Amino acid sequence: MSPPSIPAQSLDQNVFDEWPAPVRALLDGSSLAGKLGFTASLLTVDAEGRIRTSLLGVGELYAPDSRTLCIALWPNARAARAIAGSGRAALSFVCEAAFYQVQLQVVPLADVEGDESGLIYLSGSIDTGEAQSVPYARLTSGITFELEGEKGAGEAVLDRWERQIEHLKQAAAAGGR
């Protein structure tokens, strides 16, 4: 008995240099409570050539326009140090049953007046992006999470993310350093 065959053209692969509409809606900085659980993987290469992964939620990512992604990171995060050295990163995530991977060229954004979060803000321009899906399997999620802790802890994180998105918006509007 031979194994079932998979059609040669089973991979639907779309290349883009602007955010597709569903991704723009996901990363538009609005309605964060309804987007809790979404996680993106930010990949960087450190000075020793090791690939590093940082997991980010919707409160740390903001797409102000069709070709840009603003990112909030802790300054001592490995990703922040790696990006400072290379100016490059890749972001991967699942959205609307497709797997996305986006190559970014990243620069620092100006500090936001009155922001005492300690975060740094970065702006990534899409170098190339790819979305992949297959007709025989539907991606339902990537890496997901639930907020835990004492009662009200989730609301505190959501409040912090709302502030972070506002700071990302301000930093994006001010542009690079």
KOLNUKE-287006 format. One record per atom (N, C-alpha, C): residue number from 1; atom name; x, y, z; residue in one letter. Coordinates in pm, 1 decimal. Example, Ala and Ser with C-alpha at 12.3 -4.5 7.8 and 13.67 -1.06 7.14 Angstrom:
2
1:N:1319.0:-569.0:780.0:A
1:CA:1230.0:-450.0:780.0:A
1:C:1320.0:-330.0:780.0:A
2:N:1285.0:-225.0:708.0:S
2:CA:1367.0:-106.0:714.0:S
2:C:1290.0:3.0:787.0:S
// end
This chain:
177
1:N:84.6:-116.9:0.0:M
1:CA:0.0:0.0:0.0:M
1:C:89.7:123.9:0.0:M
2:N:64.5:214.7:-89.6:S
2:CA:147.3:335.3:-97.9:S
2:C:87.3:445.2:-11.1:S
3:N:174.7:532.9:39.3:P
3:CA:125.4:642.5:124.3:P
3:C:42.1:740.2:42.1:P
4:N:-50.8:811.1:107.4:P
4:CA:-130.3:909.1:33.1:P
4:C:-39.0:1017.8:-22.9:P
5:N:-72.3:1064.1:-139.6:S
5:CA:11.6:1166.9:-201.2:S
5:C:-40.6:1305.6:-164.6:S
6:N:53.1:1396.0:-150.3:I
6:CA:20.3:1535.6:-124.9:I
6:C:48.6:1610.9:-252.6:I
7:N:-45.2:1689.5:-300.0:P
7:CA:-23.7:1761.5:-425.8:P
7:C:103.3:1846.7:-420.4:P
8:N:173.3:1853.8:-533.3:A
8:CA:298.7:1928.9:-540.9:A
8:C:277.8:2076.4:-508.9:A
9:N:165.1:2132.2:-543.9:Q
9:CA:137.0:2274.5:-520.9:Q
9:C:54.2:2294.1:-394.0:Q
10:N:88.7:2222.5:-286.6:S
10:CA:7.5:2229.1:-166.0:S
10:C:38.7:2349.1:-77.3:S
11:N:150.6:2417.2:-99.2:L
11:CA:188.0:2530.9:-16.7:L
11:C:143.9:2660.9:-83.0:L
12:N:64.1:2738.2:-10.7:D
12:CA:25.9:2871.1:-58.0:D
12:C:120.7:2969.1:7.7:D
13:N:205.4:3031.2:-72.9:Q
13:CA:308.7:3120.4:-20.7:Q
13:C:291.5:3258.0:-83.8:Q
14:N:272.0:3358.1:1.2:N
14:CA:255.9:3495.4:-45.5:N
14:C:369.7:3580.5:9.2:N
15:N:437.9:3650.0:-79.4:V
15:CA:545.8:3740.2:-40.7:V
15:C:488.9:3881.2:-39.1:V
16:N:528.3:3961.2:60.1:F
16:CA:474.5:4096.7:70.4:F
16:C:579.6:4192.0:124.1:F
17:N:559.8:4319.1:97.4:D
17:CA:644.2:4422.6:157.3:D
17:C:558.6:4528.1:226.9:D
18:N:429.3:4499.9:236.8:E
18:CA:335.9:4581.0:314.2:E
18:C:247.8:4485.8:393.6:E
19:N:210.0:4527.4:513.9:W
19:CA:127.4:4442.3:599.5:W
19:C:-4.5:4409.1:530.7:W
20:N:-40.6:4282.3:522.8:P
20:CA:-175.1:4246.5:476.1:P
20:C:-279.7:4302.0:574.3:P
21:N:-398.2:4327.1:526.0:A
21:CA:-504.1:4389.1:606.9:A
21:C:-529.5:4318.0:740.3:A
22:N:-536.4:4183.4:745.4:P
22:CA:-561.5:4119.2:875.0:P
22:C:-449.8:4144.2:976.9:P
23:N:-326.0:4154.1:929.7:V
23:CA:-213.9:4179.2:1020.2:V
23:C:-218.2:4323.7:1069.0:V
24:N:-249.4:4416.0:979.2:R
24:CA:-263.6:4557.1:1019.9:R
24:C:-368.9:4570.6:1128.3:R
25:N:-480.8:4499.9:1111.4:A
25:CA:-588.1:4505.7:1211.7:A
25:C:-541.8:4446.2:1343.9:A
26:N:-464.0:4340.2:1338.5:L
26:CA:-413.1:4276.0:1459.6:L
26:C:-316.4:4366.9:1534.7:L
27:N:-233.1:4440.1:1460.4:L
27:CA:-125.6:4519.3:1521.4:L
27:C:-152.5:4669.5:1518.4:L
28:N:-280.8:4706.8:1515.1:D
28:CA:-315.4:4848.9:1504.7:D
28:C:-318.9:4921.5:1639.5:D
29:N:-290.1:4850.8:1747.2:G
29:CA:-285.0:4913.6:1879.0:G
29:C:-420.3:4934.3:1943.9:G
30:N:-525.5:4882.8:1883.7:S
30:CA:-659.3:4901.4:1940.7:S
30:C:-713.0:4769.7:1996.4:S
31:N:-811.1:4780.6:2083.2:S
31:CA:-884.1:4665.0:2136.9:S
31:C:-791.5:4554.4:2187.6:S
32:N:-693.7:4592.0:2267.3:L
32:CA:-594.7:4495.1:2314.8:L
32:C:-657.8:4381.8:2394.5:L
33:N:-760.9:4410.7:2472.3:A
33:CA:-823.9:4306.9:2555.0:A
33:C:-875.3:4191.8:2469.2:A
34:N:-923.5:4221.1:2350.2:G
34:CA:-973.9:4117.5:2261.3:G
34:C:-864.5:4042.1:2188.0:G
35:N:-741.6:4087.8:2201.1:K
35:CA:-629.8:4025.5:2130.7:K
35:C:-532.8:3957.1:2227.6:K
36:N:-571.5:3952.3:2356.7:L
36:CA:-486.1:3886.3:2455.1:L
36:C:-461.9:3742.3:2414.6:L
37:N:-343.0:3695.8:2439.3:G
37:CA:-306.6:3558.8:2404.7:G
37:C:-222.3:3552.2:2279.2:G
38:N:-236.7:3650.5:2188.4:F
38:CA:-154.7:3652.6:2067.4:F
38:C:-8.7:3668.6:2107.1:F
39:N:76.2:3588.8:2047.9:T
39:CA:219.3:3596.5:2074.9:T
39:C:294.7:3592.2:1943.7:T
40:N:393.8:3678.2:1930.2:A
40:CA:483.9:3677.4:1815.5:A
40:C:623.4:3642.8:1865.6:A
41:N:700.1:3578.8:1781.8:S
41:CA:836.6:3542.7:1815.0:S
41:C:931.1:3636.3:1740.9:S
42:N:1009.0:3712.8:1816.7:L
42:CA:1107.5:3804.0:1759.7:L
42:C:1242.2:3733.0:1761.8:L
43:N:1299.5:3711.6:1644.4:L
43:CA:1426.6:3641.7:1631.5:L
43:C:1537.2:3740.7:1600.9:L
44:N:1647.1:3727.9:1674.4:T
44:CA:1763.6:3813.9:1653.5:T
44:C:1888.1:3725.7:1657.7:T
45:N:2000.5:3781.8:1613.5:V
45:CA:2128.5:3711.6:1620.2:V
45:C:2221.2:3795.8:1706.2:V
46:N:2275.2:3734.4:1812.9:D
46:CA:2361.1:3809.7:1904.1:D
46:C:2502.8:3821.3:1849.4:D
47:N:2587.2:3889.9:1923.8:A
47:CA:2724.7:3916.1:1879.3:A
47:C:2806.0:3788.0:1860.9:A
48:N:2768.6:3680.6:1929.4:E
48:CA:2838.0:3552.3:1914.3:E
48:C:2779.1:3467.3:1803.1:E
49:N:2678.2:3520.6:1731.6:G
49:CA:2616.9:3448.3:1621.1:G
49:C:2507.2:3351.8:1662.1:G
50:N:2465.4:3355.5:1789.0:R
50:CA:2357.2:3268.0:1835.4:R
50:C:2222.7:3331.3:1805.9:R
51:N:2129.2:3250.8:1761.5:I
51:CA:1993.4:3297.2:1735.8:I
51:C:1920.2:3304.5:1869.7:I
52:N:1855.5:3416.1:1893.2:R
52:CA:1781.0:3439.2:2017.1:R
52:C:1635.1:3465.2:1983.3:R
53:N:1547.7:3421.3:2071.2:T
53:CA:1404.3:3440.9:2052.3:T
53:C:1346.7:3516.1:2171.3:T
54:N:1265.8:3616.2:2142.4:S
54:CA:1189.9:3687.7:2245.1:S
54:C:1043.0:3676.7:2207.1:S
55:N:958.8:3648.0:2303.9:L
55:CA:815.8:3637.6:2278.5:L
55:C:749.2:3769.1:2316.0:L
56:N:671.3:3823.6:2223.7:L
56:CA:606.4:3953.1:2242.4:L
56:C:455.9:3940.4:2224.2:L
57:N:381.8:4021.9:2299.1:G
57:CA:236.2:4026.2:2285.9:G
57:C:192.0:4152.7:2216.0:G
58:N:60.4:4167.1:2199.5:V
58:CA:5.8:4282.3:2126.4:V
58:C:33.2:4414.9:2195.1:V
59:N:67.1:4414.1:2322.0:G
59:CA:99.1:4538.0:2391.9:G
59:C:241.9:4583.2:2369.8:G
60:N:316.7:4508.4:2290.5:E
60:CA:456.4:4542.2:2262.7:E
60:C:482.9:4562.9:2114.1:E
61:N:377.6:4554.4:2035.0:L
61:CA:389.3:4565.9:1889.7:L
61:C:284.0:4663.2:1837.3:L
62:N:324.0:4749.0:1744.9:Y
62:CA:231.1:4846.9:1688.1:Y
62:C:272.0:4876.3:1543.5:Y
63:N:178.2:4858.6:1451.7:A
63:CA:202.1:4887.6:1310.0:A
63:C:135.1:5020.9:1275.9:A
64:N:211.8:5131.3:1272.8:P
64:CA:152.4:5262.7:1247.7:P
64:C:115.7:5286.0:1101.3:P
65:N:174.4:5206.7:1012.2:D
65:CA:143.9:5220.6:870.1:D
65:C:167.8:5086.3:801.9:D
66:N:158.0:5083.8:671.7:S
66:CA:159.6:4957.8:597.5:S
66:C:296.4:4890.5:587.6:S
67:N:404.8:4959.5:624.4:R
67:CA:538.9:4901.8:608.5:R
67:C:623.2:4903.8:735.8:R
68:N:563.3:4945.3:847.0:T
68:CA:641.1:4966.3:968.8:T
68:C:585.7:4884.5:1085.0:T
69:N:675.8:4842.9:1173.3:L
69:CA:636.4:4779.5:1298.4:L
69:C:718.3:4842.3:1409.4:L
70:N:650.6:4901.0:1506.3:C
70:CA:717.5:4956.8:1623.4:C
70:C:713.8:4852.3:1733.9:C
71:N:824.9:4843.9:1806.2:I
71:CA:843.6:4739.8:1907.1:I
71:C:887.9:4804.2:2038.2:I
72:N:828.9:4760.0:2148.8:A
72:CA:870.6:4803.7:2282.3:A
72:C:947.1:4688.9:2347.1:A
73:N:1069.3:4718.4:2391.8:L
73:CA:1153.0:4616.7:2456.0:L
73:C:1216.7:4674.1:2582.0:L
74:N:1250.9:4586.7:2674.2:W
74:CA:1330.2:4627.0:2788.6:W
74:C:1472.5:4648.5:2739.0:W
75:N:1540.1:4752.5:2783.2:P
75:CA:1673.5:4782.8:2731.6:P
75:C:1776.7:4673.8:2759.0:P
76:N:1759.3:4595.6:2865.1:N
76:CA:1855.2:4490.0:2895.8:N
76:C:1817.6:4355.8:2833.2:N
77:N:1712.4:4352.3:2751.8:A
77:CA:1671.7:4228.7:2685.0:A
77:C:1776.3:4189.1:2580.7:A
78:N:1797.4:4059.9:2565.9:R
78:CA:1892.8:4011.6:2465.0:R
78:C:1856.6:4063.3:2327.0:R
79:N:1728.3:4068.4:2296.4:A
79:CA:1684.9:4115.7:2164.5:A
79:C:1725.6:4260.5:2142.7:A
80:N:1710.4:4342.7:2244.7:A
80:CA:1746.8:4484.6:2232.3:A
80:C:1895.9:4498.8:2204.0:A
81:N:1977.1:4420.7:2274.9:R
81:CA:2122.2:4426.9:2252.6:R
81:C:2158.7:4376.4:2113.5:R
82:N:2096.3:4267.7:2070.2:A
82:CA:2126.8:4211.9:1938.3:A
82:C:2086.4:4308.0:1826.8:A
83:N:1969.9:4368.6:1841.3:I
83:CA:1923.2:4463.8:1739.6:I
83:C:2013.8:4586.2:1736.1:I
84:N:2058.9:4631.8:1852.6:A
84:CA:2149.3:4746.8:1856.5:A
84:C:2275.7:4718.1:1777.1:A
85:N:2321.2:4592.7:1778.5:G
85:CA:2442.5:4555.8:1706.5:G
85:C:2422.1:4532.9:1557.6:G
86:N:2308.2:4477.2:1520.7:S
86:CA:2288.7:4437.7:1380.4:S
86:C:2186.3:4521.4:1304.5:S
87:N:2091.1:4579.0:1376.3:G
87:CA:1983.7:4651.7:1309.0:G
87:C:1887.1:4561.0:1234.2:G
88:N:1888.5:4432.3:1267.0:R
88:CA:1803.3:4335.9:1196.9:R
88:C:1729.1:4247.6:1296.3:R
89:N:1611.4:4202.7:1253.9:A
89:CA:1533.2:4107.1:1332.6:A
89:C:1433.3:4041.0:1238.5:A
90:N:1377.8:3931.3:1283.9:A
90:CA:1269.1:3865.1:1212.2:A
90:C:1156.5:3842.3:1311.1:A
91:N:1035.1:3858.6:1264.7:L
91:CA:917.7:3837.3:1348.2:L
91:C:835.7:3726.5:1285.0:L
92:N:795.7:3627.7:1364.9:S
92:CA:708.8:3522.1:1313.2:S
92:C:587.9:3507.5:1404.5:S
93:N:473.7:3473.7:1344.5:F
93:CA:348.1:3462.8:1417.1:F
93:C:243.6:3396.2:1328.1:F
94:N:130.7:3363.4:1389.0:V
94:CA:16.9:3307.1:1316.0:V
94:C:-95.7:3409.4:1316.1:V
95:N:-155.1:3431.0:1198.8:C
95:CA:-269.6:3520.8:1185.5:C
95:C:-361.0:3467.2:1076.2:C
96:N:-486.7:3452.8:1108.9:E
96:CA:-588.5:3406.4:1014.2:E
96:C:-544.3:3283.2:935.7:E
97:N:-502.9:3180.4:1008.7:A
97:CA:-469.4:3048.3:955.7:A
97:C:-342.7:3044.5:871.5:A
98:N:-262.7:3149.3:873.1:A
98:CA:-137.0:3151.4:797.7:A
98:C:-20.0:3176.2:893.2:A
99:N:94.8:3121.8:856.1:F
99:CA:219.0:3145.0:929.4:F
99:C:292.5:3259.5:861.0:F
100:N:326.2:3361.4:938.8:Y
100:CA:395.2:3479.2:886.6:Y
100:C:538.2:3482.6:937.2:Y
101:N:629.5:3521.9:849.6:Q
101:CA:765.1:3553.6:891.1:Q
101:C:806.8:3678.8:815.8:Q
102:N:851.6:3778.2:891.8:V
102:CA:882.5:3909.4:835.9:V
102:C:1024.9:3947.8:874.9:V
103:N:1105.8:3980.2:775.6:Q
103:CA:1241.6:4029.1:798.0:Q
103:C:1233.3:4180.6:814.7:Q
104:N:1294.0:4231.5:920.9:L
104:CA:1284.8:4373.8:952.9:L
104:C:1422.8:4439.0:960.5:L
105:N:1431.2:4562.0:912.8:Q
105:CA:1546.3:4647.7:937.4:Q
105:C:1501.6:4742.3:1048.6:Q
106:N:1576.0:4747.2:1158.5:V
106:CA:1528.5:4811.7:1279.7:V
106:C:1620.2:4927.3:1321.3:V
107:N:1557.7:5038.8:1360.1:V
107:CA:1630.0:5155.4:1412.6:V
107:C:1563.2:5199.7:1542.2:V
108:N:1638.3:5267.3:1629.8:P
108:CA:1577.9:5318.3:1753.7:P
108:C:1485.5:5435.5:1724.2:P
109:N:1384.4:5451.0:1807.5:L
109:CA:1295.7:5567.2:1801.9:L
109:C:1333.5:5662.2:1914.0:L
110:N:1292.3:5785.1:1899.7:A
110:CA:1319.5:5886.3:2001.9:A
110:C:1249.8:5848.9:2132.2:A
111:N:1305.8:5895.4:2242.2:D
111:CA:1242.3:5876.5:2372.5:D
111:C:1109.5:5950.8:2374.2:D
112:N:1016.4:5899.5:2453.7:V
112:CA:884.7:5960.7:2466.0:V
112:C:882.8:6044.4:2593.5:V
113:N:849.7:6169.7:2579.7:E
113:CA:844.6:6259.4:2695.5:E
113:C:741.0:6209.4:2795.7:E
114:N:781.0:6204.3:2920.8:G
114:CA:689.1:6162.9:3026.6:G
114:C:678.3:6012.3:3043.7:G
115:N:746.2:5934.9:2961.2:D
115:CA:740.7:5789.3:2971.9:D
115:C:840.9:5743.7:3076.7:D
116:N:790.8:5684.9:3183.9:E
116:CA:877.2:5637.3:3290.7:E
116:C:881.6:5485.3:3296.4:E
117:N:842.3:5419.4:3185.6:S
117:CA:835.6:5273.5:3183.9:S
117:C:973.0:5208.5:3183.6:S
118:N:1072.9:5278.6:3131.9:G
118:CA:1205.9:5219.5:3118.2:G
118:C:1224.2:5142.9:2988.8:G
119:N:1121.1:5135.3:2908.5:L
119:CA:1128.2:5062.1:2781.6:L
119:C:1201.9:5144.4:2675.6:L
120:N:1255.1:5074.6:2577.8:I
120:CA:1306.7:5141.0:2458.6:I
120:C:1211.7:5110.3:2344.5:I
121:N:1205.9:5200.8:2248.7:Y
121:CA:1115.2:5185.0:2136.2:Y
121:C:1195.2:5178.8:2008.0:Y
122:N:1158.1:5084.2:1923.6:L
122:CA:1228.0:5059.2:1798.6:L
122:C:1129.3:5064.3:1684.1:L
123:N:1178.2:5097.7:1566.5:S
123:CA:1095.2:5098.6:1446.6:S
123:C:1156.2:5005.6:1344.1:S
124:N:1078.5:4908.0:1301.5:G
124:CA:1124.2:4812.6:1201.1:G
124:C:1053.4:4836.3:1069.4:G
125:N:1131.4:4842.6:962.7:S
125:CA:1075.6:4852.2:827.6:S
125:C:1077.7:4713.8:765.3:S
126:N:970.5:4678.7:698.7:I
126:CA:963.8:4547.5:635.5:I
126:C:1066.9:4540.7:523.1:I
127:N:1156.4:4444.0:531.8:D
127:CA:1248.3:4413.5:423.2:D
127:C:1175.9:4317.1:329.6:D
128:N:1137.7:4201.7:381.3:T
128:CA:1054.4:4106.8:308.2:T
128:C:963.8:4036.6:407.5:T
129:N:848.7:3998.1:361.0:G
129:CA:756.1:3922.6:443.2:G
129:C:700.4:3806.3:363.9:G
130:N:665.2:3702.5:434.7:E
130:CA:609.7:3582.9:373.5:E
130:C:495.2:3530.9:458.5:E
131:N:388.4:3491.3:393.6:A
131:CA:278.1:3423.7:461.7:A
131:C:260.5:3288.2:395.0:A
132:N:249.6:3183.9:474.9:Q
132:CA:236.5:3048.9:422.5:Q
132:C:115.4:2980.1:483.8:Q
133:N:46.8:2905.5:401.1:S
133:CA:-62.1:2820.9:448.8:S
133:C:-73.1:2701.3:355.0:S
134:N:-143.2:2600.6:399.7:V
134:CA:-165.7:2480.8:319.5:V
134:C:-314.5:2449.3:320.1:V
135:N:-365.5:2393.6:210.6:P
135:CA:-509.5:2367.0:204.5:P
135:C:-555.6:2250.1:291.1:P
136:N:-464.1:2163.4:332.1:Y
136:CA:-503.8:2043.8:404.9:Y
136:C:-493.6:2058.1:556.7:Y
137:N:-447.5:2173.5:605.7:A
137:CA:-437.9:2194.9:750.1:A
137:C:-455.4:2343.0:779.0:A
138:N:-531.3:2374.2:881.1:R
138:CA:-557.4:2513.6:917.7:R
138:C:-485.2:2544.8:1048.7:R
139:N:-394.6:2642.4:1045.0:L
139:CA:-329.0:2687.1:1167.6:L
139:C:-432.5:2759.3:1252.6:L
140:N:-446.4:2716.7:1376.2:T
140:CA:-543.8:2780.5:1464.9:T
140:C:-477.5:2874.3:1563.5:T
141:N:-348.9:2854.9:1587.2:S
141:CA:-275.2:2945.8:1675.0:S
141:C:-127.9:2916.5:1662.0:S
142:N:-50.4:3007.3:1711.9:G
142:CA:93.7:2985.4:1724.1:G
142:C:119.5:2962.9:1871.0:G
143:N:214.9:3033.9:1924.8:I
143:CA:239.0:3030.5:2068.1:I
143:C:135.3:3123.8:2129.8:I
144:N:62.0:3076.5:2228.4:T
144:CA:-37.6:3160.4:2294.3:T
144:C:-14.0:3158.7:2445.0:T
145:N:-75.9:3251.4:2514.5:F
145:CA:-59.0:3258.6:2659.1:F
145:C:-187.5:3306.7:2723.4:F
146:N:-194.5:3286.2:2854.5:E
146:CA:-300.1:3341.7:2938.4:E
146:C:-232.8:3419.8:3049.1:E
147:N:-288.7:3532.4:3084.6:L
147:CA:-234.9:3611.2:3195.8:L
147:C:-274.2:3544.2:3326.5:L
148:N:-178.5:3530.9:3417.9:E
148:CA:-202.2:3466.2:3545.7:E
148:C:-165.3:3558.5:3660.1:E
149:N:-192.2:3513.5:3777.9:G
149:CA:-156.1:3588.8:3897.8:G
149:C:-278.8:3617.8:3979.9:G
150:N:-259.3:3701.9:4078.6:E
150:CA:-368.3:3738.9:4166.9:E
150:C:-478.3:3809.0:4088.8:E
151:N:-595.6:3814.4:4148.5:K
151:CA:-707.9:3882.4:4085.8:K
151:C:-668.3:4026.4:4052.3:K
152:N:-693.9:4066.5:3932.2:G
152:CA:-658.7:4200.4:3887.8:G
152:C:-522.7:4209.0:3820.6:G
153:N:-440.9:4103.0:3829.3:A
153:CA:-307.6:4105.7:3768.2:A
153:C:-318.3:4120.2:3616.9:A
154:N:-413.7:4051.1:3557.1:G
154:CA:-432.8:4061.1:3412.6:G
154:C:-470.9:4200.9:3369.1:G
155:N:-556.7:4265.5:3448.4:E
155:CA:-596.4:4403.3:3417.5:E
155:C:-476.8:4497.2:3428.5:E
156:N:-388.4:4470.9:3524.7:A
156:CA:-268.8:4554.5:3540.8:A
156:C:-177.9:4542.2:3419.3:A
157:N:-162.6:4420.5:3368.0:V
157:CA:-81.1:4401.4:3247.3:V
157:C:-147.1:4471.3:3129.4:V
158:N:-276.5:4455.2:3115.8:L
158:CA:-348.0:4519.5:3005.3:L
158:C:-336.6:4671.6:3014.0:L
159:N:-348.2:4727.1:3133.9:D
159:CA:-330.3:4872.0:3151.7:D
159:C:-189.4:4914.9:3110.7:D
160:N:-89.5:4837.7:3151.3:R
160:CA:48.9:4869.6:3114.9:R
160:C:65.3:4863.9:2963.1:R
161:N:6.5:4761.7:2900.9:W
161:CA:16.7:4749.2:2754.9:W
161:C:-51.2:4865.7:2684.3:W
162:N:-164.6:4911.0:2737.0:E
162:CA:-232.9:5026.4:2677.1:E
162:C:-139.9:5148.2:2679.7:E
163:N:-72.5:5169.0:2793.9:R
163:CA:23.0:5281.1:2803.8:R
163:C:139.7:5261.1:2706.7:R
164:N:190.4:5137.2:2699.2:Q
164:CA:301.9:5109.5:2608.0:Q
164:C:263.2:5139.4:2463.7:Q
165:N:144.1:5100.1:2423.9:I
165:CA:100.2:5126.3:2286.3:I
165:C:91.3:5276.4:2263.0:I
166:N:40.3:5351.0:2360.7:E
166:CA:35.1:5496.7:2344.9:E
166:C:175.1:5554.4:2328.8:E
167:N:271.6:5502.5:2406.2:H
167:CA:409.3:5549.2:2393.1:H
167:C:468.1:5507.8:2258.4:H
168:N:436.1:5387.5:2212.6:L
168:CA:482.6:5345.4:2079.8:L
168:C:426.6:5436.6:1971.7:L
169:N:299.9:5472.5:1985.0:K
169:CA:238.9:5563.8:1887.6:K
169:C:310.4:5699.5:1887.2:K
170:N:340.1:5751.5:2007.1:Q
170:CA:411.0:5879.0:2016.4:Q
170:C:550.7:5868.8:1957.4:Q
171:N:621.3:5758.8:1988.8:A
171:CA:755.4:5740.2:1936.6:A
171:C:753.0:5723.9:1784.9:A
172:N:653.9:5651.7:1733.3:A
172:CA:642.0:5633.0:1587.7:A
172:C:615.8:5766.0:1519.5:A
173:N:533.2:5848.6:1581.5:A
173:CA:501.3:5979.9:1522.4:A
173:C:623.0:6071.6:1522.8:A
174:N:709.7:6056.7:1625.1:A
174:CA:829.1:6142.1:1634.9:A
174:C:940.3:6095.5:1542.3:A
175:N:938.3:5968.2:1504.2:G
175:CA:1040.7:5915.9:1413.4:G
175:C:1169.1:5878.0:1482.9:G
176:N:1272.8:5849.0:1402.4:G
176:CA:1402.7:5803.6:1452.9:G
176:C:1478.5:5911.0:1525.1:G
177:N:1582.1:5868.0:1592.1:R
177:CA:1667.2:5960.6:1668.8:R
177:C:1750.2:6045.7:1577.9:R
// end
